Amino acid sequence: MLVRGDVEILQADGSPLPRRRKTIALCRCGHSGIMPLCDGTHSVIRKPGRDSPLTRKAAAED
């Protein structure tokens, strides 16, 4: 999820998340090594064709 502009983001402990840029990417997959920021891990763990809810649903419909 991209966050753009002058928005204050709070960490789990309530402290502000330090920002060096106006646009940052927040992790939504839960596997980032730099939480709460995105490090691109989602692209490694969710390759097309792997077992996922969407591929299981598509296989069940065939």
N, C-alpha and C positions, 0 to 999 in steps of 0.2 A: 504494500500500500504506500503510495507516494504522498508525502505531506509537503505542501509548498507554502511559502510565505512566512510571516512573522507570527508563528503559533508556538506557544509554550507547551511542551510535552513533559509530563511528569512520569518518573520512574515508579516502580512498585513501592518504594519506601517514601514516596512523596516529594523527593528532591527533583529539581528540574533536570532534564536531559540536556547535557551540553551539546550545542550545535555549532558546526563550523561552516555549514552551508545553508542556503535558503530552502533547498529541496533535499529531503532525506527519504529513505525507504525503510518502512517498518516491517518487521518479520510477521508473516501470517501463518507460516507452516509450523512454527514452534521448534525448528531444528537449527537455527542460526547459532553460530559460535560467538556472536557479538550482540546478543539480545539486549535491547529490543529492536536493534537495527537488523536489516536484511544483509546477509553476506552471500546470497545466491545459492545456498545449499538446496533450496527447493528444486532447482533445476537438475540437481544430481539425484535426489531421492525420488523424484516423480517423473521418470522418463516414460514417454508414451509406450504403451504395450505392457507395462508392468502391472502387477496386481494392484488395483485401486478400486474404489467403489464404482467409478464410472465404467471401467473396463469389465468389472463383474456384472454390472447391470446390462451392458451391451451384449455380453456373452449369454446371459440368461434370456434375453429377448430373441436370440437366434433359434 
